[in-house]
Amino acid sequence: MNGAYYPNPTFPNNMNNYNQESDNFPAIQSQEQSYIENILRLNKNKKAKLFASYPDSNEWRDRIYDGIIEQAGKDHVIMSSPSLGDWYLIPLIYVNWVEFEEPINYSPNL
């Protein structure tokens, strides 16, 4: 238009630079905000009720999972039900909220 343009981004072409940048990743990650996945991870092994909705299913429209939080990842939570012996892998996109029967661990600046 007026001669202004955005230059192409440059990337390090030296593997040593790449490794140094990736070494800094844990420091950046440790300053993450408290997203649901992190809060669930902080409360691993606690008893909880997880409320989920599956809008595309008539049979499983709303579901309550009652059990122990085993693991949590960026997009999922794994729960076990000791009374039933069942294990659940629940995508976080379907989670509405989680209730705990005891105080939860929470850190706003992990």
C-alpha positions as MATLAB code, in Angstrom:
seq = 'MNGAYYPNPTFPNNMNNYNQESDNFPAIQSQEQSYIENILRLNKNKKAKLFASYPDSNEWRDRIYDGIIEQAGKDHVIMSSPSLGDWYLIPLIYVNWVEFEEPINYSPNL';
ca = [
       0.000    0.000    0.000;
       2.207    2.832    1.211;
       5.386    0.806    0.992;
       5.006   -0.553    4.526;
       5.079   -4.291    4.939;
       5.512   -6.838    7.640;
       8.798   -8.727    7.368;
       8.789  -12.500    7.597;
       9.580  -13.776   11.073;
      13.042  -15.158   11.561;
      13.728  -18.364   13.389;
      16.956  -19.517   14.953;
      18.819  -21.796   12.611;
      21.277  -22.844   15.259;
      20.255  -25.816   17.425;
      22.130  -24.341   20.403;
      19.789  -21.333   20.355;
      16.817  -23.666   20.153;
      17.955  -25.669   23.174;
      18.586  -22.518   25.207;
      15.085  -21.272   24.425;
      13.489  -24.589   25.353;
      15.452  -24.618   28.634;
      13.595  -21.401   29.553;
      10.209  -22.988   28.913;
       9.764  -24.450   32.432;
      10.425  -20.998   33.934;
       7.764  -19.463   31.720;
       5.383  -22.339   32.379;
       5.800  -21.995   36.154;
       4.341  -18.473   35.937;
       1.146  -19.793   34.315;
      -2.219  -18.673   35.598;
      -4.436  -21.094   37.539;
      -6.383  -22.778   34.816;
      -8.786  -25.611   35.620;
      -6.235  -28.234   34.610;
      -3.710  -26.844   37.093;
      -6.252  -26.636   39.909;
      -7.321  -30.228   39.239;
      -3.676  -31.294   39.208;
      -3.101  -29.570   42.568;
      -6.028  -31.554   43.984;
      -5.004  -34.954   42.687;
      -6.146  -37.884   44.871;
      -9.044  -35.897   46.362;
     -12.667  -36.993   46.251;
     -14.775  -34.847   43.941;
     -17.993  -34.661   41.977;
     -17.498  -33.570   38.388;
     -20.547  -32.249   36.523;
     -20.428  -32.609   32.744;
     -22.827  -31.932   29.873;
     -22.790  -33.600   26.495;
     -25.027  -31.412   24.306;
     -24.944  -33.731   21.284;
     -26.170  -36.773   23.205;
     -29.728  -37.436   24.302;
     -28.711  -40.427   26.398;
     -25.797  -38.698   28.179;
     -27.054  -35.096   28.233;
     -25.953  -34.378   31.821;
     -23.693  -36.610   33.862;
     -22.183  -36.542   37.354;
     -18.904  -38.360   37.954;
     -18.295  -39.136   41.617;
     -14.810  -40.331   42.477;
     -11.142  -39.572   42.925;
      -9.166  -37.218   40.681;
      -6.309  -39.340   39.376;
      -4.725  -37.084   36.718;
      -5.403  -33.881   34.812;
      -4.030  -32.665   31.510;
      -4.500  -29.669   29.240;
      -7.723  -31.051   27.793;
      -8.843  -33.892   30.054;
      -9.264  -35.205   33.574;
      -9.023  -38.836   34.676;
     -11.201  -39.936   37.585;
     -11.704  -43.283   39.272;
     -14.699  -44.544   41.170;
     -13.495  -46.813   43.994;
     -17.027  -47.982   44.793;
     -17.730  -49.080   41.193;
     -14.193  -49.886   40.090;
     -14.675  -47.684   37.013;
     -12.218  -45.208   35.493;
     -13.256  -42.180   33.442;
     -11.394  -40.075   30.894;
     -13.385  -36.849   30.601;
     -12.570  -34.125   28.067;
     -12.490  -30.751   29.875;
     -14.599  -29.189   27.140;
     -17.627  -31.007   28.630;
     -16.928  -30.104   32.287;
     -19.315  -27.586   33.839;
     -17.946  -27.509   37.377;
     -16.306  -29.621   40.071;
     -17.335  -29.940   43.719;
     -14.959  -31.056   46.462;
     -15.891  -32.365   49.902;
     -12.848  -30.739   51.516;
     -10.845  -27.527   51.079;
      -8.997  -27.422   47.772;
      -5.410  -26.507   46.998;
      -5.275  -23.383   44.874;
      -2.380  -21.256   43.730;
      -3.095  -18.240   41.500;
       0.527  -18.122   40.282;
       1.740  -21.650   39.726;
];
